Amino acid sequence: MDAKELVTAYYNSDAFGNPDVMDRFIHKDMKMEWRSSKGFLQVDKEDLLELVAGLKRAYSSYRLDIGHIIADGSRACVRYTHYVHAIENPSEEVVLGHFIAIWEIKDKKLYKGYLMSQVG
């Protein structure tokens, strides 16, 4: 599986709603630099799995709308919008945020990520 296929499979999977699925895609030494409208975070694999577990508790469902995925060698870039249904209001879908991520692939897993996001 090349970088584009891996990133496509990851973002089309249930990874954001299921830490076990996410764990299959993420390298054990994964590091991510996340620049958001709220500041800068450095995230490792455990942090990301905890974040996904929190999303699963806070939202009844989610979906991603992928705008672009491009790749060059062992790197891939994806632009997407993340939509959620809050547990308090499951009938209304809201935009959680807009994201662009660049991933470096190692050992056929997501290894190093650079993420930028803006609240929806």
Kinemage of the C-alpha trace (Angstrom):
@kinemage 1
@onewidth
@group {chain A} dominant
@subgroup {mainchain}
@vectorlist {calphas} color= white
{ca met a 1} P 0.000 0.000 0.000
{ca asp a 2} L 1.508 3.350 -1.001
{ca ala a 3} L 1.213 6.592 1.004
{ca lys a 4} L -1.918 7.820 -0.786
{ca glu a 5} L -3.683 4.466 -0.400
{ca leu a 6} L -2.780 4.294 3.307
{ca val a 7} L -3.963 7.833 4.064
{ca thr a 8} L -7.141 7.270 2.043
{ca ala a 9} L -7.860 4.025 3.911
{ca tyr a 10} L -7.221 5.738 7.266
{ca tyr a 11} L -9.518 8.692 6.644
{ca asn a 12} L -12.237 6.482 5.123
{ca ser a 13} L -12.106 4.040 8.047
{ca asp a 14} L -13.797 4.218 11.438
{ca ala a 15} L -10.524 5.415 13.031
{ca phe a 16} L -11.967 8.647 14.421
{ca gly a 17} L -14.778 6.768 16.143
{ca asn a 18} L -12.814 3.720 17.241
{ca pro a 19} L -9.396 3.817 18.951
{ca asp a 20} L -8.814 0.142 18.066
{ca val a 21} L -9.135 0.918 14.354
{ca met a 22} L -6.912 3.983 14.704
{ca asp a 23} L -4.289 1.899 16.488
{ca arg a 24} L -3.894 -0.289 13.386
{ca phe a 25} L -2.934 2.711 11.232
{ca ile a 26} L -0.637 4.589 13.639
{ca his a 27} L 3.076 3.786 14.015
{ca lys a 28} L 4.160 3.028 17.596
{ca asp a 29} L 6.550 6.021 17.483
{ca met a 30} L 4.072 8.427 15.833
{ca lys a 31} L 4.566 12.135 16.497
{ca met a 32} L 2.318 14.913 15.279
{ca glu a 33} L 2.709 18.683 15.337
{ca trp a 34} L -0.752 20.259 15.475
{ca arg a 35} L -1.280 23.936 14.872
{ca ser a 36} L -4.848 24.959 15.555
{ca ser a 37} L -6.816 28.136 16.073
{ca lys a 38} L -6.272 27.474 19.811
{ca gly a 39} L -2.488 27.042 19.712
{ca phe a 40} L 0.236 24.461 19.191
{ca leu a 41} L 0.241 20.840 20.401
{ca gln a 42} L 2.746 18.032 20.104
{ca val a 43} L 0.867 14.736 20.055
{ca asp a 44} L 2.127 11.174 20.300
{ca lys a 45} L 0.269 7.921 19.664
{ca glu a 46} L -1.187 7.674 23.175
{ca asp a 47} L -2.392 11.306 23.056
{ca leu a 48} L -4.115 10.675 19.731
{ca leu a 49} L -5.809 7.507 20.988
{ca glu a 50} L -7.038 9.411 24.075
{ca leu a 51} L -8.368 12.194 21.837
{ca val a 52} L -10.329 9.683 19.756
{ca ala a 53} L -11.733 8.048 22.894
{ca gly a 54} L -12.909 11.509 24.006
{ca leu a 55} L -14.539 12.171 20.632
{ca lys a 56} L -16.368 8.869 20.887
{ca arg a 57} L -17.754 9.877 24.308
{ca ala a 58} L -18.743 13.412 23.238
{ca tyr a 59} L -20.377 12.748 19.867
{ca ser a 60} L -22.976 10.213 18.792
{ca ser a 61} L -21.585 10.034 15.256
{ca tyr a 62} L -19.130 11.672 12.916
{ca arg a 63} L -18.135 11.794 9.285
{ca leu a 64} L -15.285 13.226 7.266
{ca asp a 65} L -15.653 14.959 3.923
{ca ile a 66} L -12.335 14.635 2.108
{ca gly a 67} L -11.585 17.417 -0.363
{ca his a 68} L -8.112 16.429 -1.579
{ca ile a 69} L -5.510 13.735 -1.091
{ca ile a 70} L -2.179 14.105 -2.851
{ca ala a 71} L 1.010 12.110 -2.390
{ca asp a 72} L 4.687 12.237 -3.205
{ca gly a 73} L 6.773 9.204 -2.341
{ca ser a 74} L 6.331 8.313 1.327
{ca arg a 75} L 4.323 11.458 2.126
{ca ala a 76} L 0.656 12.242 1.640
{ca cys a 77} L -1.428 15.348 2.266
{ca val a 78} L -5.159 15.363 2.952
{ca arg a 79} L -7.668 18.224 3.264
{ca tyr a 80} L -10.934 17.402 4.987
{ca thr a 81} L -13.864 18.708 7.033
{ca his a 82} L -14.931 16.838 10.158
{ca tyr a 83} L -18.686 16.766 10.887
{ca val a 84} L -20.237 15.522 14.151
{ca his a 85} L -23.576 14.914 15.847
{ca ala a 86} L -23.459 15.934 19.510
{ca ile a 87} L -24.967 13.518 22.009
{ca glu a 88} L -27.121 16.390 23.339
{ca asn a 89} L -28.546 17.076 19.879
{ca pro a 90} L -28.167 13.982 17.668
{ca ser a 91} L -30.469 15.317 14.935
{ca glu a 92} L -28.192 18.270 14.082
{ca glu a 93} L -24.918 17.800 12.234
{ca val a 94} L -22.299 20.484 12.893
{ca val a 95} L -18.825 21.169 11.535
{ca leu a 96} L -16.232 20.294 14.164
{ca gly a 97} L -13.408 21.747 12.088
{ca his a 98} L -11.510 22.076 8.830
{ca phe a 99} L -8.174 20.257 8.602
{ca ile a 100} L -5.097 19.810 6.464
{ca ala a 101} L -2.673 17.039 7.401
{ca ile a 102} L 0.635 15.974 5.929
{ca trp a 103} L 1.711 12.452 6.863
{ca glu a 104} L 5.062 10.728 6.524
{ca ile a 105} L 4.754 6.957 6.232
{ca lys a 106} L 7.114 4.475 7.902
{ca asp a 107} L 6.682 0.695 8.062
{ca lys a 108} L 3.340 1.090 6.206
{ca lys a 109} L 1.904 3.190 9.052
{ca leu a 110} L 1.337 6.888 9.765
{ca tyr a 111} L 4.587 7.978 11.385
{ca lys a 112} L 5.024 11.754 11.431
{ca gly a 113} L 2.149 14.180 11.025
{ca tyr a 114} L 1.778 17.889 10.538
{ca leu a 115} L -1.788 19.069 11.147
{ca met a 116} L -3.422 22.462 10.789
{ca ser a 117} L -7.013 23.032 11.836
{ca gln a 118} L -9.608 25.720 12.182
{ca val a 119} L -12.802 25.499 14.189
{ca gly a 120} L -15.883 25.025 12.002
